[in-house]
Amino acid sequence: MINKQFQQEIIDGAKKNSDIREYPLGKSDNLISALSEYLHVPSSMIGIGNGSDQILDLILANFASKKTRILTPDPTFGFFEERCKLYSIPTAKIPFSKNMTLSTSDFVSKFKNADILYLDSPNNPTGFQFTKEEITELIKKFDGLVIVDEAYGEFSDYSVVGMAKKFDNLIVVKTFSKAFGLAGLRLGYVIANKRFIDVFSRVLQYPYPLNTIAIEAGILAIQKAKQISQTIEEIKQERTRIIKKLRDTGAFDVFDSKANFVLFDARGADKRIYTALLEQGISIRKLGKIGKHDGCLRVTVGTRDMNSKFLLAIRDFLQ
């Protein structure tokens, strides 16, 4: 978990580098250049937006219609589903299995009836992620537009950003909100082929999609990428510990995760566990029915001390 001191350093530095009396003329190019170096892709393949949500919204509003058919997992990112409903875009959904996994064959069997494939990788809210080989197979076999949402991608084992150089139908959407802990700045970016980015940046996007403070903060955050990577590795280790400890209780169905959270089915005790934890000042998400499971809870992976407090509270509850 990114601490407040890190965030404060980013904001203080961004303020020093900014003059908010001026429009951010040319500032966006500086952020794109920094992203280009960070991602190892050309600047011409990168666009920026006011959060990844805004980027997804622009894509749906301009590249989909009531006649467009979207194929996606069930469940998937809630905002994306809601925007599809808003624009009356029909969606076909592939449900998760009982152990909260997806099969590539289920998707391939529906390809003929779909124009856009949307995959959040890792999935929100389950934390599931296809293997790199599996997602590559899906991108190769699908003839339409493939949108891969990597909002939680930094916590996983791989990224498909580099594949955008090879596959013209691939659009990868990413954000500074999760791994970098800058959600309040609403800073997102997209990687795709040069033609798409040109249209996105010149025609679809606002003249000034980001404010000066957000732009400078993004640049400074990228400069601290090594520090972020260390934190991410700690989160991955803690994620493994939480999954193991919860499974060791024998009281829950605990699902593998490649995100910074762990989803588990409390087997009917979800409301009681949620309330008991809340009484101890521990806040987790009560998700209820997901797939074939009715009592799902989701805990965000925090610091080791925070995670230990959560696990101790769970142990006490079960005694």
Disulfide bonds with the S-S distance in Angstrom:
none
